[in-house]
Amino acid sequence: MSYLNSLYQQVLLSISVVLSDCEKQVKVGRPPKVSDLQIACPYVMSYIINTPVFNLAKILIDPSIQSYHLFRKYRTVRVYKLLELYRRKMNLIILILSILLGKKIKLIVDGTILRVANIYRAQTRKIKRVAGKKFWAKRKRNIYSWDYQRNVRFEEVHYGLLVMIVCDRNGIVHDLWVHPASYHEVRSVRIRYQKSLWFRALADSFCLMGDRGYRGLEYVHVCEVCEDKPDKSVRQVIEAVNSQIKVFNGVSRWRNITTLLA
């Protein structure tokens, strides 16, 4: 319990300092018992310690708190905006400090498919009518078979979202976006490069690495084999970030994938 309280105080202090200008917006009416910054802290801690937000809020904020205090639509939108602003400001601070200290910044881009619903649930009539075919995807990969004593081509069917991540060698995510699972990763990167000024600045200013699937993108340095130890370490970091996001999504049990934090 003491560890959770100390971590909660550190996260709250960090968010309060970075978003100090957001607290000065005074609105008419009775102030809420729990501020948006206090609610934003359990979202960050949920990613760190893999615990649902509602359980953390009951432990750290108030045992009598109810789910409708946290997840009302208008309040959730405000909290998401604060978290996105917090992530962008922290990324900017980290990049400026790294440049001033003369560190070489290497970024790597990769994507993973995050399941939104089970395959059997996704085949129901309601989801087919609402979502259509764009969230369905097939991925082929080689799996070693002990029966045949060789690699076998295996096809996986997914229903979900393609989550694209840009991170550095320390595991700090500098950009994150979501597309339907049917999108190819190269197509997703091209759309992001056209529409996002932040990603365009990262790709043009720093070394952006990717695997062999990103051939043809002039702003992505393709790592063919990753024999160098620094390149290998960065690849391992982004795979760890991908696995952590999948664990976070499974633990949080949120179907609406707008709460991804890294």
PyMOL commands that set and color helices and strands:
alter all, ss='L'
color gray80, all
select helices_A, chain A and resi 2-18+20-24+36-49+53-60+67-70+73-100+119-122+125-131+185-195+197-205+212-214+229-252
alter helices_A, ss='H'
color red, helices_A
select strands_A, chain A and resi 106-115+136-145+150-168+173-180+207-210+221-222
alter strands_A, ss='S'
color yellow, strands_A
deselect
rebuild
show_as cartoon
